[in-house]
Each structure stands twice: as C-alpha cells, then as structure tokens.
Amino acid sequence: MLTGATSDIRFVPAVFSTDDLSAAQLFSRTWDVIYSMEETGAKVIAVIFDGTSVNRKFLTMNSNFGNTKFVHVTMNVASGDSRPLHWKNKGAI
C-alpha cells in the first residue's frame, strides 16, 4: 500500500497471491512494481509481507540474512539516490 507521508494519498499498487507463484516470479513482479512506483515519483521505502514460505524465499533473494523475523535493509536499486529499502516479515496470517 502506498501511503503519503505529507499527503492523504492511499493506494494499493499490487497484491500477489503466492498460491501458484514462485519466489523468482514474486521477485520479478515486486521489483517491477517498485520501479513503476519510483518512476511516478513515489519513494518506496518499505515492503511488508506475511510469513509464507514463498515470501521467506523471496526475502533471501533480496538479503544476505536468513532470519526473517527482523527488518532487513537492501539498496533500493530502483531509486536514483541509492535510498535503502526495508523488508519486513509480519509473520504468517
């Protein structure tokens, strides 16, 4: 969900069901959304997800850390300013 820090904007740019989705597919689709958001001027600073196995595998593709209980930070390669991007596992729903 895109939430404005200095405006009232609230927008859901994408929702992916992981029932029939591999971590590699999720990786590609998520980064497509992040790039699209950055191109429109939105500054993506965090991605939050639940604790499904696909999401945990996805996290390891974005981070060198294996413990998904904590926030992990990687460089937001979609941003022009090398801003960090935070990944947060909120636990299984």
Buried (B, 14 or more C-beta within 10 A) or exposed (E): EBEEEEEEEEEEEEEBEBEEBEBEBBBEBBBEBBBBBBEEEBEBEEBEBEBBEBBBBBBEBBBEBEEBEEEBEBEBEBBEEEBEBBBBBEEEE
